[in-house]
Amino acid sequence: MLVMESASLTDLEYRLGKSKYGDVDLSEEVSFHGTTSAELYLSDKGTYIRITVYMDQPLFMEDLDSLSMWIDPESGNGEIQLDLFLDGDGDGSYKSKSPKDTRIRSLKESWSDRGMLFDEWNELDGFDLTYEKYGDKGQPVGGLESWRERLSGQKIVKLYITLYKDKSVSKTSAFIDYITIAGQIISFEPLEKEAIKDAPATVSPGKTITYTITYGNNLPESVDLVVLESYDPATYFVMAYPEPDPGTNNIWTIRSLPPGEHGQIVVKLATAKPSCKAEIRGRVSGSGFTSVHEDLSTNVQGYDVTNRVTLTCKKFNITSSATTAVRPIKGSILSYEAHGSGIYHSQELLGYSPTKIFAYREIAGSSAPEWLNISLSPLVFQGSWSARQSWENKARDLSWCESYHQTRLLNLSSRTQLTKSLTYQETASQFIGLADRQSLLNGAATVQMFAGNYTLKSKATAAWRNKRPRKSKAWLDFCPDPDLPEVEEEENESDDED
């Protein structure tokens, strides 16, 4: 059994030649394998016309164990010539100026020389022809077997199949089909060049991925073919056409598939869509040492989905795969923290879904002496309070950060909503100590710093309709708070920088 991994049913590509007085077209008039062949045609003024075959994967000369095609002469006594282009310097291509690259070609032979019959399919075996080195008459001519030994280590990258005009008649034409090169086959079927498995390069989370599987029979006889899909665990089956075998969602059995016959299967798989929803309520009060840190995020990391298909019959086993990147989701991140010692009270309401974060928080902290018992020697410790809250809306390129440091008293409440269509932030605070605020709204960056006894109130909103800003506004009220306890003179100094 032939086992191979391939992007398509053959590792060969071809180009059909065209000229002013000649042409190569795909024809369904006659065929040796399948329903289609290549028709080569030369008019009275034509000289030659050719088919160019390219190797997707360059082939070592010593691995060339077969080179043949079938020819059906139609008119004239045309001559056939084969040219093999080899890469000897390892750059993956043939260049005529490279002394290590080689081109060998067969001596021209007419249909009558080969004893071919008109209106019948005749096999031309490339190992029955005699070859010479192009541009070097000093090299001895010989059969393909002898050239395989002389050119061992070089790789075949291209093949010319050239038909030369019979000058004694007004028209020279022939059909060519079922070109075989080291087990790889070209039979000019419409789906032959298609990838065995095709899929979109990217998809959004929760969307459907459509795979197209192309199968075919390159053998000269009918086969029973089994198509087996291996689905990525990050997907789930939606539908397929034609339907899979009864009781399965990933197996298709094609009975008695004729030579050259091709077909396609369309499979739709869905990716998982983020669906988590939660509402969290909490309250805490006490005296002592406190440290709180929480993060919420609606960002979703991107990932790759890879599906594999296997085509199996008694004589071959071919596998192919396709990978689709599931795009990341740009969402929002909400983060807050508080730590210090003394009397502490907080309550919060958090709402979370794949597209929205909502948070309402209140904290109150004041410094008070706390006892530390170290080596049975109690110590009195009086610290300060620090708090920080920040959010970032990656979809809209907005951010906000508010920090409080070394505060003896801190009362803070905030309300936040983060979605693609609406970003909302409202805060109110009283503090004795230091504070700074940083924001990026509507492309404008703002930095504000405070030191002293302050009451702050602020509000910022930004909204979108479709893809354009609908409205946006921001304001801040602040003033030293006369009701707060006095601080030392150096702490009464304050800055407000915008």
The 8 nearest C-alpha neighbors of each residue, nearest first, counted from 0:
[[1, 314, 315, 2, 313, 316, 312, 311],
 [0, 2, 315, 316, 314, 3, 317, 313],
 [3, 1, 316, 315, 317, 0, 4, 318],
 [4, 2, 317, 5, 316, 318, 1, 315],
 [5, 3, 318, 317, 319, 6, 2, 316],
 [4, 6, 7, 319, 318, 3, 317, 8],
 [5, 7, 194, 319, 195, 8, 196, 4],
 [8, 6, 194, 195, 5, 9, 193, 192],
 [7, 9, 191, 195, 5, 10, 6, 215],
 [10, 8, 11, 7, 183, 184, 185, 191],
 [9, 11, 55, 54, 183, 56, 7, 12],
 [12, 10, 54, 9, 53, 55, 52, 183],
 [13, 11, 53, 52, 54, 10, 55, 14],
 [12, 14, 52, 51, 53, 15, 11, 50],
 [13, 15, 51, 50, 16, 52, 12, 53],
 [16, 14, 50, 23, 51, 13, 17, 49],
 [15, 17, 49, 23, 50, 22, 48, 14],
 [18, 16, 22, 21, 23, 15, 48, 19],
 [19, 17, 21, 20, 22, 16, 48, 45],
 [20, 18, 21, 17, 45, 22, 44, 42],
 [21, 19, 45, 18, 42, 41, 44, 22],
 [22, 20, 41, 18, 40, 19, 45, 17],
 [21, 23, 17, 40, 18, 39, 16, 24],
 [24, 22, 39, 15, 38, 16, 17, 40],
 [25, 23, 38, 37, 26, 22, 39, 15],
 [26, 24, 37, 36, 38, 35, 27, 23],
 [25, 27, 36, 28, 35, 37, 38, 24],
 [26, 28, 35, 29, 34, 36, 30, 25],
 [29, 27, 26, 30, 35, 36, 34, 38],
 [30, 28, 27, 36, 35, 26, 31, 34],
 [31, 29, 36, 35, 32, 34, 33, 176],
 [30, 32, 176, 33, 120, 177, 29, 36],
 [33, 31, 259, 30, 258, 177, 186, 34],
 [259, 32, 34, 260, 258, 35, 30, 31],
 [33, 35, 30, 27, 32, 188, 259, 36],
 [34, 36, 27, 30, 26, 188, 187, 33],
 [35, 37, 176, 30, 26, 187, 25, 175],
 [38, 36, 25, 175, 174, 24, 26, 176],
 [37, 39, 174, 24, 23, 173, 25, 26],
 [40, 38, 23, 172, 173, 22, 174, 37],
 [39, 41, 172, 22, 21, 171, 23, 38],
 [40, 42, 21, 171, 45, 170, 20, 172],
 [43, 41, 170, 45, 20, 44, 169, 21],
 [42, 44, 169, 45, 170, 41, 168, 166],
 [45, 43, 42, 20, 46, 41, 169, 21],
 [44, 46, 20, 42, 41, 43, 21, 47],
 [47, 45, 164, 163, 44, 48, 41, 20],
 [48, 46, 163, 162, 164, 45, 161, 49],
 [47, 49, 162, 161, 21, 16, 22, 163],
 [50, 48, 161, 16, 160, 162, 51, 159],
 [49, 51, 15, 160, 16, 14, 159, 52],
 [52, 50, 159, 14, 13, 158, 160, 49],
 [51, 53, 13, 158, 12, 157, 159, 50],
 [54, 52, 157, 12, 11, 13, 156, 55],
 [53, 55, 11, 56, 156, 57, 157, 10],
 [56, 54, 10, 11, 53, 57, 12, 156],
 [55, 57, 54, 58, 10, 156, 11, 53],
 [58, 56, 156, 54, 155, 154, 55, 59],
 [59, 57, 155, 154, 60, 56, 62, 156],
 [60, 58, 154, 62, 61, 153, 152, 155],
 [59, 61, 62, 63, 154, 147, 151, 153],
 [60, 62, 147, 151, 59, 63, 148, 152],
 [63, 61, 59, 60, 64, 58, 181, 147],
 [64, 62, 181, 60, 61, 65, 59, 180],
 [63, 65, 181, 62, 66, 61, 180, 182],
 [64, 66, 181, 180, 63, 67, 179, 182],
 [67, 65, 180, 125, 179, 124, 181, 126],
 [66, 68, 124, 179, 125, 123, 178, 65],
 [69, 67, 178, 123, 177, 122, 179, 176],
 [68, 70, 122, 176, 121, 175, 123, 120],
 [71, 69, 175, 121, 120, 174, 72, 122],
 [70, 72, 120, 174, 119, 173, 118, 121],
 [73, 71, 173, 117, 118, 74, 70, 174],
 [72, 74, 173, 172, 118, 117, 71, 75],
 [73, 75, 171, 172, 72, 170, 76, 173],
 [76, 74, 171, 77, 165, 168, 170, 172],
 [75, 77, 165, 110, 109, 111, 78, 74],
 [76, 78, 165, 109, 164, 163, 75, 171],
 [79, 77, 109, 163, 108, 162, 107, 110],
 [78, 80, 162, 108, 107, 161, 109, 163],
 [79, 81, 107, 161, 105, 160, 106, 82],
 [80, 82, 160, 105, 104, 159, 161, 83],
 [83, 81, 104, 159, 158, 103, 105, 84],
 [82, 84, 158, 103, 102, 157, 104, 85],
 [85, 83, 102, 157, 155, 156, 101, 93],
 [86, 84, 155, 101, 154, 100, 156, 93],
 [85, 87, 100, 93, 154, 92, 153, 88],
 [86, 88, 100, 99, 153, 89, 85, 154],
 [89, 87, 99, 90, 86, 100, 97, 91],
 [88, 90, 91, 87, 86, 92, 153, 154],
 [89, 91, 92, 88, 86, 87, 93, 94],
 [92, 90, 89, 86, 93, 57, 156, 88],
 [93, 91, 86, 90, 156, 94, 85, 89],
 [94, 92, 86, 85, 100, 84, 95, 156],
 [95, 93, 97, 96, 100, 92, 86, 101],
 [94, 96, 97, 93, 100, 101, 98, 102],
 [97, 95, 94, 98, 100, 99, 93, 101],
 [96, 98, 99, 100, 94, 95, 88, 93],
 [99, 97, 100, 96, 101, 95, 87, 88],
 [98, 100, 87, 97, 88, 101, 86, 96],
 [101, 99, 87, 86, 97, 98, 85, 93],
 [102, 100, 85, 84, 99, 103, 86, 87],
 [103, 101, 84, 133, 83, 132, 85, 104],
 [102, 104, 132, 133, 83, 131, 82, 130],
 [105, 103, 82, 130, 81, 131, 83, 133],
 [104, 106, 130, 81, 129, 80, 128, 107],
 [105, 107, 129, 130, 108, 80, 104, 131],
 [108, 106, 80, 79, 78, 105, 109, 81],
 [107, 109, 78, 79, 112, 106, 110, 113],
 [110, 108, 78, 112, 111, 77, 76, 79],
 [111, 109, 113, 115, 112, 76, 114, 77],
 [110, 112, 114, 113, 109, 115, 76, 116],
 [113, 111, 109, 110, 114, 108, 115, 78],
 [112, 114, 110, 111, 115, 109, 108, 123],
 [115, 113, 111, 112, 110, 116, 109, 121],
 [114, 116, 110, 113, 111, 121, 117, 72],
 [115, 117, 119, 118, 114, 121, 72, 120],
 [118, 116, 72, 119, 73, 71, 115, 74],
 [119, 117, 71, 73, 72, 116, 120, 173],
 [120, 118, 71, 117, 116, 121, 72, 70],
 [119, 121, 71, 70, 69, 122, 31, 118],
 [122, 120, 70, 69, 115, 71, 119, 123],
 [123, 121, 69, 68, 124, 70, 120, 67],
 [122, 124, 68, 67, 69, 125, 121, 70],
 [125, 123, 67, 126, 127, 66, 122, 68],
 [124, 126, 66, 127, 67, 128, 123, 143],
 [125, 127, 143, 124, 128, 142, 66, 144],
 [128, 126, 125, 124, 129, 142, 143, 123],
 [129, 127, 125, 126, 105, 142, 130, 143],
 [128, 130, 142, 141, 105, 106, 140, 127],
 [131, 129, 105, 104, 141, 140, 106, 142],
 [130, 132, 140, 103, 104, 133, 105, 141],
 [133, 131, 103, 135, 102, 134, 138, 104],
 [132, 134, 103, 102, 135, 131, 104, 136],
 [135, 133, 132, 136, 102, 131, 137, 103],
 [136, 134, 137, 132, 133, 138, 131, 139],
 [137, 135, 138, 134, 132, 139, 131, 133],
 [136, 138, 135, 139, 132, 134, 140, 131],
 [137, 139, 136, 135, 132, 140, 131, 133],
 [140, 138, 137, 141, 131, 136, 132, 130],
 [141, 139, 131, 130, 138, 129, 142, 132],
 [142, 140, 129, 130, 145, 139, 143, 131],
 [141, 143, 129, 144, 145, 130, 128, 126],
 [142, 144, 146, 126, 145, 147, 141, 130],
 [143, 145, 147, 142, 146, 148, 126, 141],
 [144, 146, 147, 148, 143, 142, 141, 149],
 [147, 145, 149, 143, 148, 144, 150, 142],
 [146, 148, 144, 145, 150, 61, 60, 149],
 [147, 149, 151, 146, 145, 150, 144, 61],
 [150, 148, 146, 147, 151, 145, 144, 152],
 [151, 149, 147, 148, 153, 146, 152, 60],
 [150, 152, 148, 61, 153, 60, 149, 147],
 [153, 151, 59, 150, 154, 60, 61, 87],
 [154, 152, 87, 151, 86, 59, 150, 60],
 [155, 153, 59, 58, 86, 85, 60, 57],
 [154, 156, 85, 58, 57, 84, 157, 59],
 [157, 155, 57, 54, 85, 84, 53, 154],
 [156, 158, 53, 84, 52, 155, 54, 83],
 [159, 157, 83, 52, 82, 51, 84, 53],
 [160, 158, 51, 82, 81, 161, 50, 52],
 [161, 159, 81, 50, 49, 80, 51, 158],
 [160, 162, 49, 80, 79, 48, 159, 81],
 [161, 163, 79, 48, 47, 78, 49, 77],
 [164, 162, 47, 78, 77, 46, 161, 79],
 [165, 163, 46, 77, 47, 166, 171, 41],
 [164, 166, 77, 76, 167, 75, 168, 171],
 [167, 165, 168, 164, 169, 43, 75, 170],
 [166, 168, 165, 169, 75, 76, 164, 170],
 [167, 169, 166, 170, 75, 165, 171, 43],
 [170, 168, 43, 42, 167, 171, 166, 165],
 [169, 171, 42, 168, 43, 41, 75, 74],
 [172, 170, 75, 74, 41, 164, 40, 165],
 [173, 171, 40, 74, 39, 73, 41, 170],
 [172, 174, 72, 73, 39, 71, 38, 175],
 [173, 175, 38, 71, 37, 70, 39, 36],
 [176, 174, 70, 37, 69, 36, 71, 38],
 [177, 175, 36, 69, 186, 178, 31, 68],
 [178, 176, 186, 185, 68, 69, 179, 32],
 [177, 179, 68, 185, 184, 67, 176, 186],
 [180, 178, 184, 67, 66, 183, 182, 68],
 [181, 179, 66, 183, 182, 65, 184, 178],
 [182, 180, 65, 63, 64, 183, 179, 66],
 [181, 183, 180, 179, 184, 65, 64, 66],
 [184, 182, 180, 179, 181, 9, 10, 11],
 [183, 185, 179, 178, 9, 177, 182, 186],
 [186, 184, 178, 177, 187, 179, 11, 183],
 [185, 187, 177, 176, 188, 32, 184, 178],
 [188, 186, 36, 185, 35, 189, 191, 37],
 [187, 189, 191, 35, 186, 190, 33, 34],
 [190, 188, 191, 187, 192, 35, 261, 193],
 [191, 189, 193, 192, 188, 261, 213, 262],
 [190, 192, 188, 193, 189, 8, 187, 9],
 [193, 191, 190, 7, 194, 8, 12, 189],
 [194, 192, 190, 191, 7, 195, 213, 8],
 [193, 195, 7, 196, 6, 197, 192, 213],
 [196, 194, 213, 7, 212, 6, 193, 319],
 [195, 197, 212, 194, 211, 321, 320, 319],
 [196, 198, 211, 210, 194, 321, 212, 195],
 [197, 199, 210, 321, 209, 200, 211, 323],
 [200, 198, 201, 323, 208, 197, 202, 209],
 [199, 201, 323, 324, 198, 322, 202, 325],
 [202, 200, 324, 323, 199, 325, 326, 203],
 [201, 203, 325, 326, 324, 206, 204, 323],
 [202, 204, 326, 206, 325, 205, 201, 327],
 [205, 203, 272, 206, 325, 270, 271, 202],
 [204, 206, 272, 270, 271, 203, 269, 207],
 [207, 205, 204, 203, 269, 270, 202, 208],
 [206, 208, 269, 268, 270, 267, 209, 205],
 [207, 209, 268, 267, 269, 210, 206, 199],
 [210, 208, 267, 266, 198, 207, 268, 211],
 [211, 209, 198, 266, 197, 265, 267, 208],
 [210, 212, 265, 197, 196, 264, 266, 213],
 [213, 211, 196, 264, 195, 263, 265, 210],
 [214, 212, 263, 195, 262, 196, 211, 264],
 [215, 213, 262, 261, 263, 195, 212, 216],
 [216, 214, 261, 260, 262, 217, 259, 213],
 [215, 217, 259, 258, 218, 260, 261, 256],
 [218, 216, 259, 258, 215, 219, 184, 186],
 [217, 219, 216, 220, 258, 259, 221, 222],
 [220, 218, 258, 217, 221, 32, 259, 216],
 [221, 219, 258, 218, 222, 257, 216, 217],
 [220, 222, 257, 256, 255, 258, 219, 223],
 [223, 221, 255, 256, 224, 220, 312, 257],
 [222, 224, 254, 255, 253, 312, 256, 225],
 [223, 225, 312, 253, 311, 252, 222, 254],
 [224, 226, 252, 311, 310, 251, 253, 227],
 [225, 227, 310, 251, 250, 309, 252, 224],
 [228, 226, 250, 309, 308, 249, 225, 310],
 [227, 229, 308, 249, 307, 230, 250, 309],
 [230, 228, 307, 306, 308, 231, 227, 249],
 [231, 229, 306, 228, 232, 307, 234, 305],
 [230, 232, 306, 233, 305, 234, 304, 229],
 [233, 231, 234, 230, 235, 304, 229, 305],
 [232, 234, 231, 270, 304, 271, 235, 230],
 [235, 233, 270, 232, 269, 231, 268, 271],
 [234, 236, 269, 268, 237, 270, 233, 232],
 [235, 237, 268, 238, 269, 267, 234, 248],
 [236, 238, 268, 267, 269, 235, 239, 266],
 [239, 237, 267, 266, 236, 240, 268, 242],
 [240, 238, 266, 242, 265, 241, 267, 243],
 [241, 239, 242, 265, 264, 266, 238, 243],
 [240, 242, 239, 264, 243, 265, 251, 263],
 [241, 243, 240, 239, 244, 238, 251, 248],
 [244, 242, 251, 250, 248, 249, 247, 245],
 [243, 245, 251, 247, 250, 246, 242, 252],
 [246, 244, 247, 243, 248, 242, 250, 251],
 [245, 247, 244, 248, 243, 250, 249, 242],
 [248, 246, 245, 244, 249, 243, 250, 251],
 [247, 249, 243, 250, 246, 244, 236, 242],
 [248, 250, 228, 247, 227, 243, 251, 229],
 [251, 249, 227, 243, 226, 244, 247, 248],
 [250, 252, 226, 243, 244, 225, 253, 227],
 [253, 251, 225, 224, 254, 226, 250, 244],
 [254, 252, 224, 223, 225, 256, 251, 255],
 [253, 255, 223, 256, 252, 224, 222, 225],
 [256, 254, 222, 223, 221, 257, 253, 224],
 [255, 257, 221, 222, 254, 223, 253, 260],
 [256, 258, 221, 260, 255, 259, 220, 222],
 [259, 257, 219, 220, 221, 216, 260, 33],
 [33, 258, 260, 216, 32, 217, 257, 261],
 [261, 259, 257, 258, 215, 33, 216, 256],
 [262, 260, 215, 214, 190, 259, 216, 263],
 [261, 263, 214, 213, 215, 260, 264, 190],
 [262, 264, 213, 212, 214, 211, 265, 261],
 [263, 265, 212, 211, 240, 241, 266, 213],
 [264, 266, 211, 240, 239, 210, 212, 263],
 [267, 265, 239, 210, 209, 238, 211, 264],
 [266, 268, 209, 238, 237, 208, 239, 210],
 [269, 267, 236, 208, 237, 235, 207, 234],
 [270, 268, 207, 234, 235, 206, 208, 205],
 [269, 271, 234, 205, 206, 204, 207, 233],
 [270, 272, 205, 204, 273, 234, 269, 233],
 [271, 273, 205, 204, 274, 270, 206, 353],
 [274, 272, 353, 275, 271, 205, 204, 299],
 [273, 275, 353, 272, 276, 352, 271, 354],
 [276, 274, 352, 273, 353, 277, 351, 272],
 [277, 275, 352, 351, 274, 353, 278, 350],
 [276, 278, 351, 350, 279, 352, 275, 349],
 [279, 277, 350, 349, 351, 280, 276, 348],
 [278, 280, 349, 348, 350, 277, 281, 347],
 [281, 279, 348, 347, 349, 278, 282, 346],
 [280, 282, 347, 346, 348, 279, 283, 345],
 [283, 281, 346, 345, 347, 284, 280, 344],
 [282, 284, 345, 344, 346, 281, 285, 343],
 [285, 283, 344, 343, 345, 282, 286, 342],
 [286, 284, 343, 342, 344, 287, 283, 341],
 [285, 287, 342, 341, 343, 288, 284, 340],
 [286, 288, 341, 340, 289, 369, 342, 285],
 [287, 289, 340, 339, 341, 290, 286, 338],
 [290, 288, 338, 339, 340, 287, 291, 337],
 [289, 291, 338, 337, 339, 292, 288, 336],
 [292, 290, 337, 336, 338, 289, 293, 335],
 [291, 293, 336, 335, 337, 290, 294, 334],
 [292, 294, 335, 334, 336, 291, 295, 333],
 [295, 293, 334, 333, 296, 335, 292, 332],
 [294, 296, 333, 332, 334, 293, 297, 356],
 [297, 295, 332, 298, 331, 333, 294, 330],
 [296, 298, 330, 331, 353, 299, 354, 332],
 [299, 297, 330, 329, 296, 328, 331, 300],
 [300, 298, 328, 327, 297, 301, 329, 330],
 [301, 299, 327, 298, 302, 328, 326, 329],
 [300, 302, 327, 326, 325, 299, 324, 303],
 [301, 303, 325, 324, 300, 304, 326, 327],
 [304, 302, 324, 323, 325, 305, 322, 301],
 [303, 305, 323, 322, 231, 324, 306, 302],
 [306, 304, 322, 321, 231, 303, 323, 307],
 [305, 307, 230, 231, 320, 321, 229, 322],
 [306, 308, 320, 229, 319, 228, 321, 305],
 [307, 309, 228, 319, 227, 318, 229, 320],
 [308, 310, 318, 227, 317, 226, 311, 319],
 [311, 309, 226, 317, 316, 225, 318, 227],
 [312, 310, 316, 225, 224, 315, 309, 317],
 [311, 313, 224, 314, 315, 223, 225, 316],
 [314, 312, 315, 0, 311, 222, 223, 316],
 [315, 313, 0, 312, 1, 316, 311, 218],
 [314, 316, 1, 0, 312, 2, 311, 313],
 [317, 315, 311, 2, 310, 1, 3, 312],
 [316, 318, 3, 310, 4, 309, 2, 315],
 [319, 317, 309, 4, 308, 5, 310, 3],
 [318, 320, 5, 308, 6, 4, 307, 196],
 [319, 321, 307, 306, 196, 308, 305, 322],
 [320, 322, 306, 305, 196, 198, 197, 307],
 [321, 323, 305, 304, 303, 306, 324, 320],
 [324, 322, 200, 304, 201, 303, 199, 325],
 [323, 325, 303, 201, 302, 326, 200, 304],
 [326, 324, 202, 302, 301, 203, 201, 303],
 [325, 327, 301, 203, 324, 202, 201, 204],
 [328, 326, 301, 300, 299, 329, 325, 302],
 [329, 327, 299, 298, 330, 326, 300, 301],
 [330, 328, 394, 298, 393, 327, 299, 331],
 [329, 331, 298, 297, 393, 394, 328, 392],
 [332, 330, 392, 297, 391, 296, 393, 298],
 [331, 333, 296, 391, 390, 295, 334, 297],
 [334, 332, 390, 295, 294, 389, 296, 331],
 [335, 333, 294, 389, 388, 293, 390, 295],
 [336, 334, 388, 387, 293, 292, 389, 294],
 [335, 337, 292, 291, 387, 386, 388, 293],
 [338, 336, 386, 291, 385, 290, 387, 292],
 [339, 337, 290, 289, 385, 384, 291, 386],
 [338, 340, 384, 289, 383, 288, 385, 382],
 [341, 339, 288, 287, 382, 289, 366, 383],
 [340, 342, 367, 366, 287, 286, 365, 343],
 [341, 343, 286, 365, 364, 285, 366, 367],
 [344, 342, 364, 285, 284, 363, 286, 341],
 [343, 345, 284, 363, 362, 283, 364, 285],
 [346, 344, 362, 361, 283, 282, 363, 284],
 [347, 345, 282, 361, 281, 360, 283, 362],
 [346, 348, 360, 281, 359, 280, 361, 349],
 [347, 349, 280, 359, 358, 279, 360, 281],
 [348, 350, 358, 279, 278, 357, 280, 347],
 [349, 351, 278, 357, 356, 277, 358, 279],
 [350, 352, 356, 277, 276, 355, 278, 357],
 [351, 353, 276, 355, 354, 275, 356, 277],
 [354, 352, 297, 273, 274, 355, 275, 351],
 [355, 353, 352, 418, 297, 330, 356, 419],
 [356, 354, 418, 352, 417, 351, 353, 357],
 [355, 357, 351, 417, 416, 350, 352, 358],
 [358, 356, 416, 350, 415, 349, 351, 417],
 [357, 359, 349, 415, 348, 414, 350, 360],
 [360, 358, 414, 348, 347, 413, 349, 415],
 [359, 361, 347, 413, 412, 346, 358, 348],
 [362, 360, 412, 345, 346, 411, 347, 413],
 [361, 363, 345, 411, 344, 410, 412, 364],
 [364, 362, 410, 344, 409, 343, 345, 411],
 [363, 365, 343, 409, 342, 408, 410, 344],
 [366, 364, 408, 342, 407, 341, 409, 367],
 [365, 367, 341, 407, 383, 340, 382, 342],
 [368, 366, 341, 381, 369, 365, 342, 340],
 [367, 369, 381, 380, 379, 341, 370, 366],
 [370, 368, 380, 379, 381, 367, 287, 371],
 [369, 371, 379, 378, 380, 377, 372, 368],
 [370, 372, 378, 377, 373, 379, 369, 380],
 [371, 373, 377, 376, 375, 378, 370, 374],
 [372, 374, 376, 375, 371, 377, 378, 370],
 [375, 373, 376, 372, 377, 371, 378, 370],
 [374, 376, 373, 372, 377, 371, 378, 370],
 [375, 377, 373, 374, 372, 378, 371, 370],
 [378, 376, 372, 371, 373, 370, 375, 379],
 [379, 377, 371, 370, 372, 380, 376, 373],
 [378, 380, 370, 369, 368, 371, 381, 377],
 [381, 379, 369, 368, 370, 378, 382, 371],
 [380, 382, 368, 367, 369, 366, 379, 383],
 [383, 381, 340, 380, 366, 339, 384, 341],
 [382, 384, 405, 407, 406, 339, 366, 340],
 [385, 383, 339, 406, 405, 338, 407, 404],
 [384, 386, 404, 403, 338, 337, 405, 339],
 [387, 385, 337, 403, 336, 402, 338, 384],
 [386, 388, 402, 336, 335, 401, 403, 337],
 [387, 389, 335, 401, 334, 400, 336, 402],
 [390, 388, 400, 334, 399, 333, 335, 401],
 [389, 391, 333, 332, 399, 398, 334, 400],
 [390, 392, 398, 332, 331, 397, 393, 399],
 [391, 393, 331, 397, 394, 395, 396, 398],
 [394, 392, 396, 395, 329, 330, 331, 391],
 [393, 395, 329, 392, 330, 396, 419, 331],
 [396, 394, 393, 397, 392, 419, 391, 330],
 [395, 397, 393, 392, 394, 398, 391, 439],
 [398, 396, 392, 439, 440, 395, 391, 393],
 [397, 399, 391, 439, 438, 390, 392, 396],
 [400, 398, 438, 389, 390, 437, 391, 439],
 [399, 401, 389, 437, 436, 388, 438, 390],
 [400, 402, 436, 388, 387, 435, 389, 437],
 [403, 401, 387, 435, 434, 386, 436, 388],
 [402, 404, 434, 386, 385, 433, 387, 435],
 [405, 403, 385, 433, 406, 434, 432, 384],
 [404, 406, 383, 384, 432, 385, 433, 407],
 [405, 407, 432, 384, 431, 408, 383, 404],
 [408, 406, 366, 383, 365, 431, 384, 432],
 [407, 409, 365, 430, 406, 431, 364, 366],
 [408, 410, 430, 364, 363, 429, 406, 411],
 [411, 409, 363, 429, 428, 362, 430, 364],
 [410, 412, 428, 362, 361, 427, 409, 363],
 [413, 411, 361, 427, 360, 426, 428, 362],
 [414, 412, 426, 360, 425, 359, 427, 415],
 [413, 415, 359, 425, 358, 424, 426, 360],
 [416, 414, 424, 358, 423, 357, 359, 425],
 [417, 415, 357, 423, 422, 356, 358, 424],
 [418, 416, 422, 356, 355, 421, 331, 357],
 [419, 417, 355, 421, 420, 422, 354, 416],
 [420, 418, 421, 394, 395, 417, 422, 354],
 [419, 421, 463, 462, 418, 464, 422, 461],
 [422, 420, 462, 418, 461, 419, 417, 423],
 [421, 423, 417, 461, 460, 416, 418, 462],
 [422, 424, 460, 416, 415, 459, 421, 417],
 [425, 423, 415, 459, 458, 414, 460, 416],
 [424, 426, 458, 414, 413, 457, 459, 415],
 [425, 427, 413, 457, 456, 412, 414, 458],
 [428, 426, 456, 412, 455, 411, 413, 457],
 [427, 429, 411, 455, 410, 454, 412, 430],
 [430, 428, 454, 410, 453, 409, 455, 411],
 [429, 431, 409, 408, 453, 452, 432, 410],
 [432, 430, 452, 406, 408, 451, 407, 453],
 [431, 433, 406, 451, 405, 450, 430, 404],
 [432, 434, 450, 404, 449, 403, 405, 406],
 [435, 433, 403, 449, 402, 448, 404, 450],
 [436, 434, 448, 402, 447, 401, 449, 403],
 [435, 437, 401, 447, 400, 446, 402, 448],
 [438, 436, 446, 400, 445, 399, 447, 401],
 [439, 437, 399, 445, 398, 444, 440, 400],
 [438, 440, 444, 398, 397, 443, 442, 445],
 [441, 439, 442, 443, 397, 438, 444, 398],
 [442, 440, 443, 439, 397, 471, 461, 396],
 [441, 443, 440, 439, 444, 397, 396, 438],
 [444, 442, 440, 441, 439, 445, 438, 397],
 [443, 445, 439, 438, 442, 440, 446, 437],
 [446, 444, 438, 437, 497, 439, 443, 447],
 [445, 447, 437, 497, 436, 496, 438, 448],
 [448, 446, 496, 436, 497, 435, 495, 437],
 [449, 447, 435, 495, 434, 494, 496, 436],
 [450, 448, 434, 494, 493, 433, 495, 435],
 [451, 449, 433, 493, 432, 492, 494, 434],
 [452, 450, 491, 432, 490, 431, 493, 492],
 [451, 453, 431, 479, 480, 430, 483, 432],
 [454, 452, 479, 480, 478, 430, 429, 451],
 [453, 455, 429, 477, 478, 428, 480, 479],
 [456, 454, 477, 428, 427, 476, 453, 429],
 [455, 457, 427, 476, 426, 475, 477, 428],
 [458, 456, 475, 426, 474, 425, 476, 427],
 [457, 459, 425, 473, 474, 424, 426, 475],
 [460, 458, 473, 424, 472, 423, 425, 474],
 [461, 459, 423, 471, 472, 422, 473, 424],
 [460, 462, 471, 422, 421, 470, 472, 423],
 [463, 461, 421, 469, 470, 420, 468, 471],
 [464, 462, 468, 469, 420, 467, 465, 466],
 [463, 465, 469, 467, 466, 468, 420, 462],
 [464, 466, 467, 463, 420, 468, 469, 462],
 [467, 465, 464, 463, 468, 420, 469, 419],
 [466, 468, 463, 464, 465, 469, 462, 470],
 [469, 467, 463, 470, 462, 464, 466, 471],
 [470, 468, 463, 462, 464, 467, 471, 461],
 [471, 469, 462, 468, 461, 472, 463, 460],
 [470, 472, 461, 460, 462, 469, 473, 468],
 [471, 473, 460, 459, 461, 470, 474, 458],
 [472, 474, 459, 458, 460, 475, 471, 457],
 [475, 473, 458, 457, 459, 476, 472, 456],
 [474, 476, 457, 456, 477, 458, 473, 455],
 [477, 475, 456, 455, 457, 474, 478, 454],
 [478, 476, 455, 454, 456, 475, 453, 479],
 [477, 479, 454, 453, 480, 455, 476, 452],
 [478, 480, 453, 452, 454, 481, 477, 451],
 [479, 481, 453, 482, 483, 452, 454, 478],
 [482, 480, 483, 479, 484, 452, 485, 453],
 [483, 481, 480, 484, 485, 479, 452, 453],
 [482, 484, 481, 480, 485, 452, 431, 453],
 [485, 483, 486, 482, 481, 452, 431, 480],
 [484, 486, 483, 487, 452, 491, 481, 488],
 [487, 485, 490, 488, 491, 484, 451, 452],
 [486, 488, 490, 489, 491, 485, 451, 492],
 [487, 489, 491, 490, 486, 492, 485, 451],
 [488, 490, 491, 487, 492, 486, 451, 493],
 [489, 491, 451, 488, 492, 487, 486, 450],
 [492, 490, 451, 488, 489, 493, 486, 487],
 [493, 491, 490, 489, 451, 450, 494, 488],
 [492, 494, 450, 449, 451, 491, 495, 490],
 [495, 493, 449, 448, 496, 450, 492, 447],
 [494, 496, 448, 447, 449, 497, 493, 450],
 [497, 495, 447, 448, 494, 446, 449, 445],
 [496, 447, 446, 445, 495, 448, 444, 437]]
